[in-house]
Amino acid sequence: MRPPNQLSPDALDTLSPPQHDVSGETRAVIPVCPKCDAELFILRFKDVEVDYCHLCRGLWLDAGELEAILRQTGARADDPVLLSLQQEGALPPGAKHLCPRCDKPLREISVAQAGAAPLVLDRCPANHGLWFDADELQELLADFAPESGAGKTIGYLNELLGVQNKT
């Protein structure tokens, strides 16, 4: 059995650093983790590429990738919880975390959870995507209605990212 919090062998096969295009003095922007400034790696989640920080285990999902991941794992991508991710949000006090796509400060959005404190996520104000700290995506999906099928997505994410199921 693999130690907890280590990527699965399948994920290691698909883990790759971002591609660098260098032409003359122009260099492509390398996405970095909004939380720890480490270079993000691309993980192929079925047919969807997500950006992963190997230091803090956070995930960046570009706009539309969450819905694509849900569809790829057989879950419904129309759960009402997804609507709460579209709120504008607010700039948090203190240090600002920047979008890995446009470098604008991420805005915090609060997602209500049944029987728990709200989940606070980070969203790009230009709608480039969402940042999930370690295990936050699984927490969000756990709040989907059971008939949505999101449990399959959680299981796949846990296997891919080497997270032991919390039972």
C-alpha positions in Angstrom: 0.0 0.0 0.0 1.2 3.5 -0.9 1.9 5.9 1.9 -0.9 8.6 2.3 -0.6 11.8 0.3 1.7 10.4 -2.4 0.5 10.5 -6.0 -0.7 7.2 -7.5 1.5 5.5 -10.1 -1.0 6.5 -12.8 -0.7 10.2 -11.8 3.1 9.9 -11.9 2.9 8.7 -15.4 0.9 11.8 -16.4 2.7 14.3 -14.2 4.6 16.8 -16.4 6.0 20.2 -15.9 4.4 23.0 -17.9 5.8 23.3 -21.5 8.1 26.2 -22.0 8.0 28.1 -25.3 11.2 30.1 -25.8 11.6 32.3 -28.9 14.3 34.9 -28.7 13.8 36.9 -25.5 10.1 36.0 -25.1 9.3 33.3 -22.6 6.0 31.6 -21.9 4.4 32.3 -18.5 4.9 29.4 -16.2 1.9 29.0 -13.9 2.9 29.0 -10.2 1.0 28.0 -7.1 -1.1 30.9 -5.7 -0.3 29.7 -2.1 3.4 28.7 -2.1 4.8 30.0 -5.5 6.0 26.6 -6.6 5.8 25.7 -10.3 2.5 23.9 -11.0 2.6 20.5 -12.7 0.0 19.3 -15.2 -2.0 16.2 -14.1 -4.2 14.5 -16.7 -7.4 13.6 -15.0 -9.0 11.3 -17.6 -9.2 13.8 -20.5 -8.9 17.0 -18.4 -5.6 18.6 -17.6 -5.5 20.1 -14.1 -2.6 22.1 -12.5 -1.2 20.5 -9.3 1.2 21.8 -6.7 3.4 19.0 -5.4 4.3 21.0 -2.3 0.9 22.0 -0.8 -1.2 19.5 -2.8 -3.4 22.3 -4.1 -5.3 22.1 -7.5 -6.0 24.8 -10.1 -9.0 24.1 -12.3 -9.5 26.3 -15.3 -13.0 27.5 -16.0 -15.2 24.5 -17.1 -12.7 21.9 -15.9 -14.7 21.0 -12.7 -17.8 20.3 -14.8 -15.7 18.3 -17.3 -14.2 16.2 -14.5 -17.6 15.4 -13.1 -18.8 14.3 -16.6 -15.7 12.2 -17.1 -16.3 10.2 -13.9 -20.0 9.7 -14.6 -21.3 12.4 -12.2 -23.8 15.0 -13.0 -22.4 18.5 -13.6 -25.6 20.3 -12.8 -25.6 20.2 -9.0 -26.9 23.4 -7.4 -23.6 23.7 -5.4 -21.9 24.6 -8.6 -24.0 27.8 -8.8 -22.3 29.1 -5.6 -18.9 29.0 -7.3 -20.0 31.8 -9.7 -20.3 34.4 -7.0 -18.0 37.4 -7.3 -16.3 37.0 -3.9 -14.2 39.5 -2.0 -10.6 40.3 -1.7 -9.2 38.7 1.5 -7.3 40.8 4.1 -3.6 40.3 4.3 -1.4 38.6 1.7 -3.0 38.3 -1.8 -2.8 35.1 -3.7 -2.5 35.5 -7.5 -4.3 33.7 -10.3 -1.8 31.4 -12.1 -3.3 32.6 -15.5 -3.5 36.4 -15.2 -1.8 37.3 -11.9 -4.9 39.2 -10.6 -5.5 38.7 -6.9 -7.8 35.8 -6.3 -11.1 36.5 -4.5 -12.5 34.4 -1.7 -15.9 32.8 -2.2 -17.8 31.2 0.6 -19.7 28.0 -0.2 -22.3 26.9 2.4 -21.9 23.3 3.6 -24.6 21.2 5.3 -23.8 20.9 9.0 -20.3 22.4 8.7 -18.6 25.8 8.5 -18.6 27.3 5.0 -15.9 26.2 2.6 -13.8 29.2 1.5 -12.4 28.8 -2.0 -10.3 31.1 -4.2 -11.6 32.3 -7.6 -10.1 34.4 -10.3 -12.0 37.7 -10.8 -11.5 37.3 -14.6 -13.2 33.9 -14.5 -10.0 31.9 -15.4 -10.7 29.3 -12.7 -10.7 28.1 -9.1 -8.0 27.3 -6.6 -8.6 24.4 -4.2 -6.3 23.9 -1.3 -5.4 20.3 -0.4 -8.7 18.2 -0.1 -11.0 21.2 -0.6 -12.3 19.8 -4.0 -13.2 16.6 -2.3 -14.9 18.5 0.5 -16.9 20.5 -2.0 -17.9 17.4 -3.9 -18.9 15.6 -0.7 -21.7 18.3 -0.3 -23.3 17.3 -3.6 -26.5 15.4 -3.4 -25.8 11.6 -3.3 -27.7 11.0 -6.5 -25.3 13.3 -8.3 -22.7 10.6 -8.5 -20.0 12.9 -7.2 -18.8 10.1 -4.8 -17.2 8.4 -7.8 -15.3 11.6 -8.6 -14.1 11.9 -5.0 -12.9 8.3 -5.1 -11.0 8.9 -8.4 -9.4 12.1 -7.0 -8.4 10.4 -3.8 -6.7 7.5 -5.8 -5.0 9.9 -8.3 -3.7 12.2 -5.5 -2.9 9.4 -3.0 -5.4 10.5 -0.4 -6.8 7.9 1.9 -10.6 7.8 2.1 -11.9 9.4 5.2 -14.4 6.9 6.6 
